[in-house]
Amino acid sequence: MKTMTCRQLGGPCDLAHRGESADDVINARDQHLKAMEKAGDAAHQPARNEMKKRWLRPRKALGWYNATKATFADLPQD
């Protein structure tokens, strides 16, 4: 199990997301951003907007995804 924060994943806060894989923490972060948008949290809106449009540019999105996976891989186990 490893931990990345919302901030490490491009968001504005230090909420910890834990998972066995980078995909686990990315999915947790996506759910967090969706919940914060629904709650009207303006601080998270830029990250949520970026998340929404990221996959409209697959090459750029793949770069972010691969960088996040590499960061995750370098983290120590919890």
N, C-alpha and C positions, 0 to 999 in steps of 0.2 A: 504494500500500500504506500502510495506517495501523495504528497499534498502540493497543490498550487493555489495561489490566491486569485481572486477576481482580477486584481491589479496585474499580476503576472500574465494573465490571459487577455489583457487589453482593457479591462474594466476599471472603474474608479475606486473600488473598495478593497478591503483586506479580508473578505469572507473566504474561508478556506474550503476548497473543494478537494475531496479525497477520492482516489480510485486506484485500481490495479493497472490501468493503462491510461495513456494520454487521451484516448477516446472517452474514457469514463469521466475525466475531469473536464474535458471540452463539453461533453453533454450536460454535465452538472452546471457548468458556467452558462451554457445556453438557456437552461431552465431558470437559472437565477436571473438572467437578464430579462427573460420573458415575464417573470413574476414581478420584477422591479418596474418594468414598463407598465404592467397592468396596475400596479399600486401608484403609478404617477410619479415615480422617482426620476426627476429630471437629470440627476447626476449620471444615471446609467443609460440615458437615452442615446448619447453618441455611440457608445459601445454596442448597444442594441441595433442601431441603424447600420453600423459597420457590419455586424453579424448578418443582418438581413441581406445586404447587397454583396457580401463577400463572394458568394457562389455565382454571382452574375459575371465575375471575372475569374474563371477557373485557374488560370496560371498564377495569378496573384494569390488566390485562395490556397492553392497547393503550397505556395511558398510559406504562407503563414502556418498552415497545418504542419508542414515538415519541420519548421523552426520550433513550433510548440512541442512536437513529438521529441525533438532532439533535446530541448530544455527539460522535458519530463524525464527522459532517459538518464540525464546527468544528475538528477536529484537523488539524494539518499533515501533509502527506505525509512518509513516512519517507525 
